[in-house]
Amino acid sequence: MARNKKGRNPNCTGSITKRKDGLYECKITVPGNGDGKKPRISKYFKTKKEAELFKAQVSRDIAAGQYVHSDIPVGEFLKEWYDNYTVNIRPSTRTNYKSYIENTIIPILGKEPLAKLTVGSVQRFFNNIKQSGSLKNKGAPLSDKTVKNIYAMFNQAMNQAVNNDLCKKNVLAGVVLPKSDPKKEMRVLSKDERAKLISVLDNIEEITALKNKEERAKKSSVRYNEDSFGYRYIIFVSLYTGARIGEVLALEWSDIDFENKSITINKSFNRVYDFDNDTGNKTKLECGATKTYSGNRKIPMNDRLAQKLLEYKALQENLKEVLVDTYDDRGYLFTNQYGNRIESRTIQDFFKKLLKFADIEDANLHSLRHTFATQWLELGKDVKTLSRILGHSNITITLDLYVHSLHEHQANQIADFDY
């Protein structure tokens, strides 16, 4: 490390003095932010050794170019926090964090000095995004869940800022999140809708084999070909297991135990931000960990689902023989004609077309998970087992999501009760 004639580090000058109250004060002059000023930081310690260690650490950080001045703007700090402190979290969560920072926080608070944030300014920020949304959703109000997620991420970052001596306190501790909207009723397929959907899935070959083009156009744009032959089986697995679509699409044949009739869930296939790609492609498809540790689980499958998967296995084997020159067999359960995993939005589009054909009210793939859980409770099965099958981290989450269905079922049961 270069030193001047007096033996001091030219990038970090300072002193350690003992105060009358017995504490040791470390004062350090650190590099400025380009405005010609040389800011000075001060911190108190119980022992001289602690003060010396602090001064040495600051000196090393400056020499390595890692020291962050406390006048740093919120946007710049969050980018550095994101790069340095989120590398070990799930890729899908990290993708969300990047979006929250770039599309929601930076446009409003990005230029504000981090150390000068106030409870009031951050409170106004959360009130604003609740109503006006972010750049990504073009001004539409954000959901309660998204607002809470942004708060949780911002709070983590500010706690780190306090630990790094970039600000005196975490002002988010004084923020009150806007009042939550009434919960939207989750979409669950009715008994009649389930019957319609299963009927369409069972007869999709006949549907798509209609020779009359005009009649086919009236019915649906669903196709059954080499590229989409397995799509309906994805719907079957979702409907009969309650697994998340990313978990279903990540399955491999080694996860299917026909002898013990179980399916092992231990990964998820999702689109995430591509942190290493500088070609302009911002996202990529990646098979990673499940949403939570509890997401790793075994799900029992009934005879109907086992039969469907055996049926699908035979179809896939035939396809591999036909496409032997182009099909790359890597053991994936659900694939396209080249042996690659399928993206969820492709199945979402397919599912929407199925619903339209079957004259079923619009829904998304996640509604199949809700439908499974609701049907489970309506059959009088226990909540604890359901929680494990769904991969929830605790039973409270399951009860919070499906308590209405449970109460409704109990009300129907007690209506017929008498002595």
C-alpha positions as CSV (number, residue, x, y, z in Angstrom):
1,M,0.0,0.0,0.0
2,A,1.4,3.4,-1.0
3,R,2.2,5.8,1.8
4,N,3.3,9.4,2.0
5,K,6.4,10.8,3.7
6,K,4.7,10.7,7.1
7,G,3.9,7.0,6.7
8,R,0.2,7.6,6.3
9,N,-2.1,6.0,3.7
10,P,-2.9,8.9,1.4
11,N,-6.4,7.4,0.7
12,C,-7.3,7.1,4.3
13,T,-6.1,9.5,7.0
14,G,-7.5,9.6,10.5
15,S,-6.9,9.4,14.2
16,I,-8.0,7.5,17.3
17,T,-8.5,9.4,20.6
18,K,-9.8,8.5,24.0
19,R,-12.7,10.5,25.2
20,K,-13.5,11.6,28.8
21,D,-16.3,9.0,29.0
22,G,-13.8,6.2,28.3
23,L,-14.8,5.5,24.7
24,Y,-12.4,5.6,21.8
25,E,-13.3,7.8,18.9
26,C,-12.0,6.9,15.4
27,K,-12.1,9.8,12.9
28,I,-11.2,9.0,9.3
29,T,-11.0,11.2,6.2
30,V,-12.2,9.2,3.2
31,P,-12.2,9.8,-0.5
32,G,-15.0,12.2,-1.7
33,N,-17.6,11.6,-4.4
34,G,-15.9,13.7,-7.1
35,D,-17.1,17.2,-5.8
36,G,-13.7,18.1,-4.4
37,K,-14.8,17.5,-0.8
38,K,-13.1,15.1,1.6
39,P,-15.7,13.7,3.9
40,R,-14.8,12.6,7.4
41,I,-16.5,9.8,9.3
42,S,-16.5,9.2,13.0
43,K,-17.4,6.2,15.1
44,Y,-17.1,5.2,18.8
45,F,-15.7,2.0,20.3
46,K,-15.3,0.6,23.8
47,T,-11.7,-0.4,23.2
48,K,-8.7,1.0,21.3
49,K,-8.2,-2.3,19.6
50,E,-11.8,-2.2,18.1
51,A,-11.1,1.3,16.8
52,E,-7.8,0.2,15.2
53,L,-9.5,-2.7,13.5
54,F,-12.2,-0.5,12.1
55,K,-9.7,2.0,10.8
56,A,-7.7,-0.8,9.2
57,Q,-10.8,-2.3,7.6
58,V,-11.8,1.1,6.1
59,S,-8.3,1.5,4.8
60,R,-8.3,-1.9,3.1
61,D,-11.8,-1.2,1.6
62,I,-10.6,2.1,0.1
63,A,-7.4,0.5,-1.3
64,A,-9.5,-2.3,-2.9
65,G,-12.0,0.2,-4.3
66,Q,-14.8,-1.3,-2.2
67,Y,-15.6,1.6,0.1
68,V,-19.0,3.1,-0.4
69,H,-19.4,6.7,0.7
70,S,-22.5,7.5,2.8
71,D,-23.7,10.2,0.4
72,I,-24.4,7.4,-2.1
73,P,-27.8,7.7,-3.8
74,V,-30.4,5.1,-3.0
75,G,-30.3,3.7,-6.6
76,E,-26.6,3.3,-6.6
77,F,-26.6,1.6,-3.2
78,L,-29.4,-0.8,-4.1
79,K,-27.5,-1.9,-7.2
80,E,-24.4,-2.6,-5.2
81,W,-26.4,-4.3,-2.5
82,Y,-28.1,-6.4,-5.2
83,D,-24.7,-7.4,-6.8
84,N,-23.0,-8.3,-3.5
85,Y,-25.7,-9.6,-1.1
86,T,-28.3,-11.5,-3.2
87,V,-26.0,-13.9,-5.0
88,N,-27.1,-16.9,-2.9
89,I,-30.9,-16.5,-3.1
90,R,-33.1,-18.4,-5.6
91,P,-32.7,-17.1,-9.2
92,S,-36.5,-16.4,-9.5
93,T,-36.5,-14.3,-6.3
94,R,-33.4,-12.5,-7.5
95,T,-35.1,-11.7,-10.8
96,N,-38.0,-10.2,-8.8
97,Y,-35.6,-8.1,-6.7
98,K,-34.0,-6.7,-9.9
99,S,-37.4,-5.7,-11.2
100,Y,-38.4,-4.1,-7.9
101,I,-35.2,-2.0,-7.8
102,E,-35.1,-0.9,-11.5
103,N,-38.8,-0.5,-12.2
104,T,-40.3,0.6,-8.8
105,I,-37.7,2.1,-6.4
106,I,-35.2,3.8,-8.6
107,P,-37.7,5.8,-10.7
108,I,-39.0,7.4,-7.4
109,L,-36.2,7.3,-4.8
110,G,-33.2,6.5,-6.9
111,K,-31.4,9.9,-6.7
112,E,-32.2,10.5,-3.1
113,P,-29.1,10.4,-0.8
114,L,-29.3,7.1,1.2
115,A,-28.4,8.7,4.5
116,K,-31.0,11.4,4.1
117,L,-34.0,9.1,3.6
118,T,-36.8,9.8,6.1
119,V,-39.7,7.8,7.3
120,G,-42.0,10.3,5.6
121,S,-40.4,10.1,2.2
122,V,-40.4,6.3,2.3
123,Q,-44.0,6.2,3.6
124,R,-45.0,8.4,0.6
125,F,-43.2,6.1,-1.7
126,F,-45.2,3.0,-0.6
127,N,-48.5,4.9,-0.6
128,N,-47.6,6.0,-4.2
129,I,-46.7,2.6,-5.6
130,K,-49.8,1.0,-4.1
131,Q,-51.9,3.3,-6.3
132,S,-49.6,4.2,-9.3
133,G,-47.7,0.9,-9.7
134,S,-44.3,0.7,-11.4
135,L,-42.8,1.2,-14.9
136,K,-43.2,-2.5,-15.6
137,N,-46.9,-2.6,-15.1
138,K,-47.4,0.8,-16.8
139,G,-49.0,2.6,-13.8
140,A,-51.5,-0.1,-12.8
141,P,-51.9,-0.4,-9.0
142,L,-49.6,-3.1,-7.4
143,S,-51.0,-6.0,-5.6
144,D,-50.7,-6.2,-1.8
145,K,-48.4,-9.2,-2.2
146,T,-46.0,-7.2,-4.5
147,V,-46.0,-4.2,-2.2
148,K,-45.1,-6.5,0.8
149,N,-42.4,-8.2,-1.2
150,I,-40.9,-4.8,-2.2
151,Y,-41.0,-3.7,1.5
152,A,-39.3,-7.0,2.6
153,M,-36.5,-6.6,0.0
154,F,-36.0,-2.8,0.7
155,N,-35.9,-3.6,4.4
156,Q,-33.2,-6.2,4.0
157,A,-31.1,-3.7,2.0
158,M,-31.5,-0.9,4.5
159,N,-30.6,-3.2,7.4
160,Q,-27.4,-3.9,5.5
161,A,-26.8,-0.2,4.9
162,V,-27.0,0.3,8.7
163,N,-24.5,-2.5,9.3
164,N,-22.2,-0.9,6.7
165,D,-22.4,2.5,8.5
166,L,-24.0,4.1,5.4
167,C,-26.9,5.5,7.4
168,K,-27.8,5.9,11.1
169,K,-31.0,3.8,11.1
170,N,-33.4,1.8,9.0
171,V,-36.2,4.3,8.3
172,L,-38.4,1.4,6.9
173,A,-39.0,0.4,10.5
174,G,-41.3,3.3,10.9
175,V,-43.3,2.7,7.7
176,V,-46.9,1.5,7.8
177,L,-47.9,-0.3,4.6
178,P,-51.1,0.8,2.9
179,K,-54.3,-0.9,3.9
180,S,-54.7,-4.2,2.1
181,D,-57.4,-4.6,-0.5
182,P,-60.2,-7.2,0.1
183,K,-58.9,-10.6,-0.8
184,K,-60.0,-11.7,-4.3
185,E,-61.8,-15.0,-4.4
186,M,-59.5,-17.6,-5.8
187,R,-60.5,-19.3,-9.0
188,V,-61.5,-22.9,-8.4
189,L,-63.0,-25.1,-11.1
190,S,-66.5,-26.4,-10.2
191,K,-67.5,-30.0,-10.3
192,D,-69.1,-29.5,-13.7
193,E,-66.1,-27.6,-15.1
194,R,-63.7,-30.3,-13.9
195,A,-65.8,-32.9,-15.7
196,K,-65.8,-30.8,-18.9
197,L,-62.1,-30.3,-18.7
198,I,-61.3,-34.0,-18.2
199,S,-63.6,-35.0,-21.0
200,V,-61.8,-32.6,-23.4
201,L,-58.4,-34.0,-22.2
202,D,-59.5,-37.6,-22.7
203,N,-60.8,-36.9,-26.2
204,I,-58.3,-34.5,-27.5
205,E,-57.2,-36.7,-30.4
206,E,-60.7,-36.9,-31.7
207,I,-61.2,-33.1,-31.3
208,T,-58.1,-32.2,-33.2
209,A,-58.6,-34.9,-35.9
210,L,-61.7,-33.1,-37.2
211,K,-61.4,-33.0,-40.9
212,N,-63.8,-30.2,-41.5
213,K,-61.7,-27.0,-41.2
214,E,-64.7,-24.8,-40.7
215,E,-66.0,-26.9,-37.8
216,R,-62.5,-27.0,-36.3
217,A,-62.2,-23.2,-36.5
218,K,-65.5,-22.9,-34.7
219,K,-64.5,-25.4,-32.0
220,S,-61.0,-24.4,-31.0
221,S,-57.5,-23.7,-32.2
222,V,-56.1,-26.6,-30.1
223,R,-53.7,-28.8,-32.0
224,Y,-52.4,-32.3,-31.3
225,N,-49.1,-32.7,-33.0
226,E,-45.5,-33.8,-32.5
227,D,-44.7,-30.6,-30.7
228,S,-47.6,-30.6,-28.3
229,F,-48.5,-34.2,-27.9
230,G,-47.7,-34.2,-24.2
231,Y,-49.4,-31.0,-23.2
232,R,-52.6,-32.5,-22.0
233,Y,-50.7,-34.9,-19.6
234,I,-49.2,-31.8,-18.0
235,I,-52.7,-30.6,-17.2
236,F,-53.5,-34.0,-15.8
237,V,-50.5,-34.0,-13.4
238,S,-51.3,-30.5,-12.3
239,L,-55.0,-31.3,-11.6
240,Y,-54.3,-34.6,-9.8
241,T,-51.3,-33.5,-7.6
242,G,-51.7,-29.7,-6.9
243,A,-48.1,-29.2,-7.8
244,R,-46.9,-25.8,-9.1
245,I,-46.5,-25.6,-12.9
246,G,-42.8,-25.0,-12.6
247,E,-42.5,-28.1,-10.5
248,V,-44.4,-30.2,-13.0
249,L,-42.4,-29.0,-15.9
250,A,-39.1,-29.9,-14.1
251,L,-40.1,-33.5,-13.6
252,E,-37.9,-36.3,-14.9
253,W,-38.9,-40.0,-15.4
254,S,-36.6,-40.9,-12.5
255,D,-39.0,-38.8,-10.3
256,I,-41.9,-41.1,-11.2
257,D,-42.2,-44.2,-9.0
258,F,-44.9,-46.4,-10.6
259,E,-44.3,-49.3,-8.1
260,N,-45.0,-47.1,-5.0
261,K,-47.2,-44.7,-6.9
262,S,-45.5,-41.5,-5.9
263,I,-44.0,-38.5,-7.6
264,T,-40.8,-36.8,-6.2
265,I,-40.8,-33.0,-6.4
266,N,-37.3,-31.5,-5.9
267,K,-36.8,-28.8,-8.5
268,S,-38.7,-26.2,-10.5
269,F,-38.4,-25.0,-14.1
270,N,-38.8,-21.2,-14.5
271,R,-37.8,-18.2,-16.6
272,V,-35.3,-16.1,-14.7
273,Y,-33.1,-13.1,-15.3
274,D,-29.8,-14.0,-17.2
275,F,-27.1,-12.3,-15.1
276,D,-24.3,-13.4,-17.3
277,N,-25.7,-12.6,-20.7
278,D,-24.6,-9.4,-22.4
279,T,-26.1,-10.2,-25.8
280,G,-29.4,-8.4,-25.0
281,N,-31.4,-11.5,-23.9
282,K,-32.4,-10.5,-20.4
283,T,-34.0,-13.8,-19.3
284,K,-33.4,-17.5,-19.7
285,L,-35.1,-20.8,-18.7
286,E,-33.5,-22.5,-15.7
287,C,-34.2,-25.6,-13.7
288,G,-33.5,-24.8,-10.0
289,A,-34.6,-25.4,-6.5
290,T,-38.2,-25.5,-5.4
291,K,-39.8,-22.4,-3.9
292,T,-39.0,-23.4,-0.3
293,Y,-37.2,-26.3,1.4
294,S,-40.6,-27.8,2.2
295,G,-41.2,-27.8,-1.5
296,N,-39.0,-30.9,-1.7
297,R,-41.5,-33.7,-1.2
298,K,-43.1,-36.9,-2.4
299,I,-46.7,-36.7,-3.7
300,P,-48.8,-39.9,-3.9
301,M,-50.5,-40.5,-7.3
302,N,-53.8,-42.4,-7.7
303,D,-54.5,-45.2,-10.2
304,R,-56.0,-42.7,-12.8
305,L,-52.9,-40.5,-12.9
306,A,-50.5,-43.5,-12.9
307,Q,-52.4,-44.9,-15.9
308,K,-52.2,-41.6,-17.7
309,L,-48.5,-41.4,-17.2
310,L,-47.9,-44.9,-18.5
311,E,-50.0,-44.0,-21.5
312,Y,-47.9,-40.9,-22.1
313,K,-44.7,-42.9,-21.6
314,A,-45.7,-45.2,-24.5
315,L,-46.5,-42.2,-26.7
316,Q,-43.2,-40.5,-25.9
317,E,-41.3,-43.7,-26.7
318,N,-43.0,-43.9,-30.1
319,L,-42.2,-40.2,-30.8
320,K,-38.5,-40.8,-29.9
321,E,-38.3,-43.6,-32.5
322,V,-39.9,-41.4,-35.2
323,L,-37.7,-38.4,-34.4
324,V,-34.5,-40.4,-33.6
325,D,-32.3,-38.0,-35.4
326,T,-33.6,-34.8,-33.7
327,Y,-34.8,-35.9,-30.3
328,D,-32.3,-35.4,-27.5
329,D,-33.3,-37.8,-24.7
330,R,-32.2,-36.5,-21.3
331,G,-34.8,-38.2,-19.2
332,Y,-37.1,-35.3,-19.0
333,L,-40.8,-36.2,-18.4
334,F,-42.4,-33.4,-20.4
335,T,-40.7,-32.3,-23.6
336,N,-41.2,-30.8,-27.0
337,Q,-40.3,-32.7,-30.2
338,Y,-36.6,-32.0,-29.7
339,G,-36.5,-33.4,-26.1
340,N,-36.3,-29.9,-24.5
341,R,-38.3,-28.9,-21.4
342,I,-41.4,-26.9,-22.1
343,E,-42.0,-23.3,-20.8
344,S,-44.9,-22.6,-18.6
345,R,-46.3,-19.8,-20.8
346,T,-46.6,-22.3,-23.6
347,I,-48.8,-24.5,-21.4
348,Q,-50.7,-21.5,-20.2
349,D,-51.6,-20.7,-23.8
350,F,-52.6,-24.3,-24.4
351,F,-54.7,-24.4,-21.2
352,K,-56.6,-21.2,-22.2
353,K,-57.5,-22.8,-25.5
354,L,-58.7,-25.9,-23.8
355,L,-61.0,-23.8,-21.5
356,K,-62.4,-21.9,-24.5
357,F,-63.1,-25.1,-26.4
358,A,-64.8,-26.7,-23.3
359,D,-66.8,-23.5,-22.7
360,I,-65.3,-23.1,-19.3
361,E,-64.9,-19.7,-17.7
362,D,-61.4,-18.3,-18.0
363,A,-58.7,-19.4,-15.5
364,N,-55.0,-19.8,-15.2
365,L,-52.8,-22.8,-14.5
366,H,-52.5,-22.0,-10.8
367,S,-56.2,-22.4,-10.5
368,L,-55.6,-26.2,-10.9
369,R,-53.6,-26.1,-7.7
370,H,-56.4,-24.3,-5.9
371,T,-58.9,-26.7,-7.4
372,F,-56.9,-29.7,-6.1
373,A,-56.7,-28.2,-2.6
374,T,-60.4,-27.3,-2.5
375,Q,-61.5,-30.7,-3.7
376,W,-59.2,-32.4,-1.1
377,L,-61.0,-30.5,1.7
378,E,-64.4,-31.1,0.3
379,L,-63.7,-34.8,0.4
380,G,-63.1,-34.4,4.2
381,K,-59.4,-35.1,4.1
382,D,-57.0,-33.6,6.7
383,V,-55.3,-30.2,6.2
384,K,-51.9,-31.4,7.5
385,T,-51.5,-33.9,4.8
386,L,-52.7,-31.4,2.2
387,S,-50.1,-28.9,3.4
388,R,-47.3,-31.4,2.9
389,I,-48.6,-32.4,-0.6
390,L,-48.7,-28.7,-1.6
391,G,-45.2,-28.1,-0.2
392,H,-46.2,-25.3,2.1
393,S,-43.6,-24.4,4.7
394,N,-46.2,-24.6,7.5
395,I,-49.9,-25.5,7.9
396,T,-50.8,-21.9,8.7
397,I,-50.2,-21.0,5.0
398,T,-52.6,-23.7,3.9
399,L,-55.3,-22.7,6.4
400,D,-54.9,-19.0,5.4
401,L,-55.4,-19.9,1.8
402,Y,-58.2,-22.5,2.0
403,V,-59.9,-21.8,5.3
404,H,-63.0,-20.5,3.4
405,S,-63.3,-23.8,1.6
406,L,-62.9,-25.7,4.9
407,H,-65.6,-23.6,6.7
408,E,-67.9,-24.0,3.7
409,H,-67.5,-27.8,3.8
410,Q,-68.0,-27.9,7.5
411,A,-71.2,-25.8,7.2
412,N,-72.6,-28.2,4.6
413,Q,-71.7,-31.2,6.9
414,I,-73.3,-29.8,10.0
415,A,-76.5,-28.8,8.1
416,D,-77.4,-32.5,7.9
417,F,-76.4,-33.2,11.5
418,D,-79.1,-34.1,13.9
419,Y,-79.9,-36.5,16.9
